[in-house]
């Protein structure tokens, strides 16, 4: 008898040669590894775009901050203008009342030029709290005003103008201590994270308290 030919049936469609239906289905399925790589790549792009957008926003915020600053404090010192002026106009007397002098007793201090008045220069170099810089008196009017250029080298480069004005107030002297200058990008950025007016202004107030004690000495 001739051999019977068994009729092939396909439950889910035609079989593919050499692999069968299941192999065809596997070929049609996307690679799980490739899909994971694509997902990670997409997430990395989103994170990068978000970071770039954040940086751009931060730069814009910093850029629109005030380009100039001025910090001012006032106090009445129980002494005549001449006595107050003498303490401010001579850098060698600052160690007795300067609010920064005690932050580093071992700081290296150097004096150049005349002892007091226009041209007198004070240079210092100390720890991280006082940094390094110089002050030079540029204007001086007995009993009324002392103006100086303030230059910082460390912990960062900066420059400003410091001014003391004095006028009689009752039996004492009203002193106005101010510091003003330009705000560079670093200064603008720093102002977003710390209150510079409060930080420096507090030191001015401390200096006034020290000055009151100094001029009250017999």
C-alpha positions as CSV (number, residue, x, y, z in Angstrom):
1,X,0.0,0.0,0.0
2,X,1.3,3.4,-0.8
3,X,2.2,5.5,2.2
4,X,-0.4,7.7,3.5
5,X,0.3,11.4,3.5
6,X,-0.5,13.0,6.8
7,X,-2.3,16.2,6.4
8,X,-0.5,19.1,8.1
9,X,-2.6,21.5,10.1
10,X,-1.6,24.8,11.5
11,X,-3.4,25.9,14.6
12,X,-2.2,29.6,14.5
13,X,-1.0,30.1,11.0
14,X,1.8,28.9,8.7
15,X,5.0,27.6,10.1
16,X,8.3,29.1,9.0
17,X,10.9,26.8,7.6
18,X,13.4,25.5,10.1
19,X,12.1,27.4,13.1
20,X,8.4,27.0,13.3
21,X,5.8,29.4,14.4
22,X,7.3,30.2,17.8
23,X,10.6,31.2,16.1
24,X,8.8,33.6,13.8
25,X,7.1,35.2,16.8
26,X,10.4,35.6,18.6
27,X,11.9,37.3,15.5
28,X,9.0,39.6,15.4
29,X,9.4,40.6,19.2
30,X,11.6,43.7,19.9
31,X,14.8,43.1,21.9
32,X,14.3,43.7,25.6
33,X,17.9,44.8,25.9
34,X,17.5,47.4,23.1
35,X,14.3,48.7,24.6
36,X,16.0,49.2,28.0
37,X,18.9,51.1,26.4
38,X,16.5,53.4,24.5
39,X,14.6,54.1,27.7
40,X,17.8,54.9,29.6
41,X,19.0,57.2,26.8
42,X,15.6,59.0,26.8
43,X,15.8,59.5,30.5
44,X,19.4,60.8,30.3
45,X,18.4,63.3,27.6
46,X,15.5,64.6,29.7
47,X,17.7,65.0,32.8
48,X,20.3,66.9,30.7
49,X,17.8,69.2,29.2
50,X,16.3,69.9,32.7
51,X,19.8,70.7,34.1
52,X,20.6,73.0,31.2
53,X,17.2,74.8,31.6
54,X,17.9,75.2,35.4
55,X,21.4,76.6,34.7
56,X,19.9,79.1,32.2
57,X,17.2,80.2,34.7
58,X,19.8,80.6,37.5
59,X,22.1,82.7,35.2
60,X,19.2,84.9,34.3
61,X,18.2,85.3,38.0
62,X,21.8,86.2,38.9
63,X,22.2,88.6,36.0
64,X,19.1,90.7,37.0
65,X,20.4,91.3,40.5
66,X,21.5,94.9,41.4
67,X,24.8,95.8,39.8
68,X,25.7,98.0,42.8
69,X,25.6,97.6,46.5
70,X,25.7,99.9,49.5
71,X,25.8,98.9,53.2
72,X,25.4,101.6,55.8
73,X,25.1,101.8,59.6
74,X,25.0,104.8,61.9
75,X,25.8,105.3,65.6
76,X,26.3,108.1,68.1
77,X,29.8,107.9,69.7
78,X,30.1,109.6,73.1
79,X,33.1,111.7,72.2
80,X,33.8,114.9,70.2
81,X,34.3,114.6,66.4
82,X,38.0,115.2,66.7
83,X,38.5,112.2,69.0
84,X,36.5,109.9,66.8
85,X,38.3,111.1,63.7
86,X,41.7,110.4,65.3
87,X,40.7,106.7,65.7
88,X,39.5,106.3,62.2
89,X,42.1,108.4,60.3
90,X,45.1,106.3,61.7
91,X,45.2,102.7,60.6
92,X,47.6,101.8,63.4
93,X,44.8,102.6,65.9
94,X,42.3,100.3,64.2
95,X,43.5,97.2,66.0
96,X,41.9,98.5,69.2
97,X,38.3,98.7,67.8
98,X,38.1,97.0,64.3
99,X,35.6,94.2,64.4
100,X,37.9,92.1,62.2
101,X,41.0,92.4,64.4
102,X,40.0,89.7,66.8
103,X,39.1,87.2,64.1
104,X,42.8,86.5,63.6
105,X,45.2,87.9,66.2
106,X,48.1,86.3,64.3
107,X,47.3,88.1,61.0
108,X,50.3,89.8,59.3
109,X,49.7,93.5,59.3
110,X,51.8,96.0,57.2
111,X,51.6,99.8,57.2
112,X,52.8,101.9,54.2
113,X,53.0,105.6,53.5
114,X,52.2,108.3,56.1
115,X,51.0,107.3,59.6
116,X,47.6,108.8,59.0
117,X,45.6,110.7,56.4
118,X,45.6,110.6,52.7
119,X,48.1,108.0,51.3
120,X,48.2,105.9,54.5
121,X,47.9,102.2,53.5
122,X,47.1,99.1,55.6
123,X,47.7,95.6,54.3
124,X,46.8,92.4,56.0
125,X,47.0,88.7,55.4
126,X,45.4,86.2,57.7
127,X,43.2,83.2,58.1
128,X,40.1,82.4,56.1
129,X,37.9,84.7,58.2
130,X,39.9,87.8,57.4
131,X,41.5,86.8,54.1
132,X,44.0,89.1,52.4
133,X,43.6,92.7,51.2
134,X,44.4,96.3,51.7
135,X,42.9,99.7,52.6
136,X,44.2,103.1,51.4
137,X,42.9,106.5,52.6
138,X,42.0,108.6,49.6
139,X,40.3,111.5,51.3
140,X,40.5,112.9,54.8
141,X,38.9,116.0,56.4
142,X,39.6,116.5,60.1
143,X,36.5,115.9,62.2
144,X,34.2,115.3,59.2
145,X,35.2,112.6,56.8
146,X,37.6,109.7,56.0
147,X,37.3,107.8,52.6
148,X,39.3,104.8,51.7
149,X,39.7,102.2,48.9
150,X,39.1,98.7,50.1
151,X,40.6,95.9,48.1
152,X,40.2,92.2,48.8
153,X,42.5,89.6,47.3
154,X,41.4,86.5,49.3
155,X,39.1,84.7,49.8
156,X,37.9,86.3,46.5
157,X,38.9,89.4,44.5
158,X,36.7,92.4,45.1
159,X,37.0,96.2,45.6
160,X,34.8,98.8,47.2
161,X,34.8,102.2,48.8
162,X,34.5,102.6,52.5
163,X,33.5,106.0,54.0
164,X,33.2,107.4,57.5
165,X,31.3,110.7,57.9
166,X,31.1,112.5,61.3
167,X,28.9,115.3,62.6
168,X,28.2,116.7,66.1
169,X,25.3,115.1,67.9
170,X,24.6,116.5,71.3
171,X,27.7,115.9,73.4
172,X,28.9,113.2,71.0
173,X,29.4,112.5,67.4
174,X,27.1,110.8,64.9
175,X,29.2,108.5,62.7
176,X,28.0,107.0,59.4
177,X,30.0,104.0,58.2
178,X,29.3,102.8,54.7
179,X,30.7,100.5,52.1
180,X,29.7,100.6,48.4
181,X,30.8,99.2,45.1
182,X,30.0,97.2,42.0
183,X,28.4,93.8,42.2
184,X,30.2,91.4,39.8
185,X,28.6,88.1,38.8
186,X,30.1,86.3,41.9
187,X,28.8,89.0,44.2
188,X,25.3,88.8,42.6
189,X,25.3,85.1,43.0
190,X,26.5,85.3,46.7
191,X,23.7,87.7,47.4
192,X,21.1,85.0,46.5
193,X,22.3,82.7,49.3
194,X,23.4,85.1,52.0
195,X,22.3,88.5,53.4
196,X,25.4,90.5,52.8
197,X,23.9,93.7,54.3
198,X,23.2,91.9,57.6
199,X,26.5,90.0,57.6
200,X,28.7,93.2,57.0
201,X,26.3,95.5,58.8
202,X,26.6,93.4,62.0
203,X,30.3,93.9,61.9
204,X,29.9,97.6,61.5
205,X,27.7,97.7,64.6
206,X,30.3,95.6,66.5
207,X,33.0,98.1,65.4
208,X,30.9,101.0,66.7
209,X,30.5,99.3,70.1
210,X,34.3,98.8,70.3
211,X,34.9,102.4,69.3
212,X,32.6,103.7,72.0
213,X,34.7,101.7,74.6
214,X,38.0,103.0,73.2
215,X,37.0,106.7,73.2
216,X,35.6,106.4,76.7
217,X,38.9,105.4,78.1
218,X,40.6,108.1,80.2
